[in-house]
Amino acid sequence: MTRHDLRNALCALNHIDRSDLVGAGVIEHGDGKAWQTFASNPERFFLRLDDERAEKLWGLIERQMVPRMVSA
């Protein structure tokens, strides 16, 4: 992983909204506490997830990441 890859993943993580988390099954609909925990520190939230939910959140991150430009 490069510095660019990490920055890209962190930016994507910080742009995920509540409806994305609910839709992917990362948090339950109406779980305000989980949303507040995510919103206040998305990185820590990700690190503390169980493997199943972390995989779902990683899928959201990957979908939002900006593709790397290939140089000629």
N, C-alpha and C positions, 0 to 999 in steps of 0.2 A: 504494500500500500504506500502510495506517495503522499506527500503533504497536500497536494491538490485533492486526492481521493478522500482524505480525512476531512478536509475543509468542506468539500462537497457534501459528504454524508452528514456532517454536523449542521450545515445550512439546511439541508433537506429535513432533518429531524426537527429543527426549530420552526419549520413552516407547516408542520402537520397540525390539523385542527381536530377538534373533538369528534366531529362527525366521521372523519377518517378513522380514528381510533375505534369508535363504536362499530363502524361498518366492517372493519377488519377483525373484530373480535378481540381487540387488545384490552378494551374496557367495556363494561356493561352500560347500556343505556340508562341514564339517570344516576350514574355513580359520580356525583359531583366531587367527592373526595379524591377519587383516582384522577379525574381531570385536573383538579387543582394541583395535585402532586406532579403530574406531567407538566402542566403549564409553568409551574414555578422552577422546575429543573429537569428538562427533558433528558439530559444525559444521565443523570442519576436514576431517573425512572427506568430508562432502558437497561442500565446495569443491574438493577434489582429485579427485573422480570424473570419469571421462570422461562425455561427454554422454548416452550410452545408459544407463549405470547411474545417472547423476544423475536422469534422467527417471523411472526405476523407483522410486528413493528418493523423489522428489517425489510420485509417486502414493501411496506409503505415508503420507507426511506429510499430503496432502490428505484421505485417508480418515480420519485420526485427528483432524483439526482440528475444533474445536467450532464449530458454525454460529453466525454472528453474529446477535444478536437485532435484529429490526427494530422500531424505535420507531414508535408510532402518531402 
